[in-house]
Amino acid sequence: MTTTVSRPAVAVRAAPAGPRRRRALTGLLYAAPTAFMVGAFFVVPLGLVAWMSLHRWPLLGVPSLNAPANYTGSTGDTLLTDAAWFTARYTVIITVLLFTTALGMALLVQRKRPGTGLFRTAFFLPAAVGFASASLLFLGLLSAEIGPFGGVVSVSGSATTALGAAILLVLWRFAGFNMLILLTGLQAIPTEVYEAAKLDGAGRWQTFTHITLPLLRATIALVLTLIVTGSLLAFDQFWILTRGGPDNSTTSLVMVIYRKAFIELDLGSAAAVSVVLLIVLVAVSLVQLAVLRDRSAP
Amino acid sequence: MKILHPVTGGALAVLFLFPLLWSGYASLRTPDGFGLENYARLFTDDSGIRGYHVLNSLTVAALTVGGTLLVATLGGYAFGRFEFPGRDALFLVTLAILMVPYATILIALYVLLGWIGLQDSLLGLSLVLIMFQLPFAIFMMRNSFAAVPRELEESAQVDGASSLGVLLRVMLPAVRPGLVTVALFAFLSSWSEFFAPLILLNSTDRFTMTLAVVNMRTATFGAIDYAALEAGVTLMAVPCLLLFMVLQRSYVRGFMSGALRG
């Protein structure tokens, strides 16, 4: 999520040097658990994953330096390249479908009308359920054995139906979540702006393209970033629902990381894939931040 | 357009509610009517789950909620009310956790927990889950503390209370809505988390409920017991749905304060 770091109202006035220093020490003390947690479980692992990617690092046994074999050795790995292409394709499809669905739903429940509150809750409710639980739910729902649809969208039928099943699941689980974010952005647009547009004789479509979309730009950037990064990291839906099949056709990048680490027992290669993925994800976030900062452009 | 709203909205609402209702229905459906047979099979089949899996999930959720509340309360108090060297840097690094999705550092966390003897342990898993929660929790608590009127704090200080006394007696009651939101988010995500337990836990008797139920699907090569699976889904989903309905207001408010500062 995006935030700007604004200084909070801090209780520091022109206090004498002694008490001010004591107050700084107290603040440090209270911040210490945060510093420890962030240092030990975020900063250190971040460095460690980069360090591991430069080594032959078996699950059991002593690591040895082998850079850059973990990076170059994977280029001929068809499972990895297929997974990269699949993840990219999946990301494009989900981004288009999920974003348009969520925006449509947000526009539908934007204004308070009878039933709106009920609709919002109904749309959002799937997001309260864990994603792994939702994946298992759809496994039964779409099955020929007990599902009401008789296995029309089979998770193991063909590459297309397996992908279709995962898309249905993701739309159901995440549309309401993204709708809520878009809704907060929509509600931040002052009603006077719409009234002024109406006075100027703007039609519904013109208002949407010339007022709503430009003013919603920051929120749209946030939602797109969340969808793109979430899709690039896809795991649960394929691990649980399609098992990566049929014939590895729905094997995602994070599934390859898991497989390299815990099935091929090669943590070094898994770390190398992680590092590349991490760089791509940080780049996506930086693009989003740039869009947010650049307020002059429409 | 006037008629479009209730018709489209209603149809979509049915579409979104249907899978949840169906799961509950399928979990209770038996060959001769309705009953709890699927739930019984969920807990007794060889590949099924056991009572301790539920207990493991509750333990992880309790440790994560408790730990997150403790660290985020102290940290939020520090960030929102004190001036100290390195404050802004530490705050930025904490928020940076959001930019580095955890799936990419879990391999390193697995190795790291091995070094400190916490591999394959519920405590190790909980520590990692607390770290995932920190960016949102710290952000939320920092804003909550910063919004408390200064006079409240000062009058307690005049009475001679220590900073810890001020925190416990004056500040905590004032930031209760923030605490509820942080606890709710921490519970929902730790109770349902799948990828982190999958990587960090090895022994089946330490599996969380989510992991154990997924294992019924992935470890069986024969026919999947779909009805027992839906019983598991219902058991996992009901606490989340109930909590969300009860605390919907604070969830949405926390969401708005966290999501949109762009």
Interface residues (C-beta under 8 A of the other chain):
Chain A: M1 T2 T3 T4 V5 P8 A9 V10 A11 V12 R20 R23 A24 L25 T26 G27 L28 L29 Y30 A31 A32 P33 T34 A35 M37 V38 A40 F41 F42 V43 V44 P45 L46 L48 V49 M52 W57 M105 L108 V109 R113 P114 G115 T116 L118 F119 T121 A122 F123 L125 P126 A128 V129 G130 F131 A132 S133 L136 L137 F138 L139 G140 L141 S143 E145 I146 G147 P148 W172 A175 G176 L180 I181 T184 G185 A188 A218 T219 A221 L222 T229 L233 F235 D236 W239 I240 R243 V254 I257 Y258 A261 F262 L267 A270 A271 S274 V275 L277 L278 L281 V282 S285 L292
Chain B: H5 P6 T8 G9 G10 L12 A13 F16 L17 P19 L20 W22 S23 A26 R29 L70 V71 A72 L74 G75 Y77 A78 F79 G80 R81 F82 E83 F84 P85 G86 R87 D88 L90 F91 L92 V93 T94 L95 A96 I97 L98 M99 V100 P101 A103 T104 I105 I107 A108 L109 Y110 V111 L112 L127 V128 I130 M131 L134 P135 F136 I138 F139 R142 N143 F145 A146 R150 E153 E154 S163 L188 W191 S192 E193 F194 F195 L198 I199 T210 V213 V214 R217 T218 I224 Y226 A227 L229 E230 G232 V233 M236 A237 C240 L241 L243 F244 M245 Q248 V252 F255 M256 G258 A259 L260 R261 G262
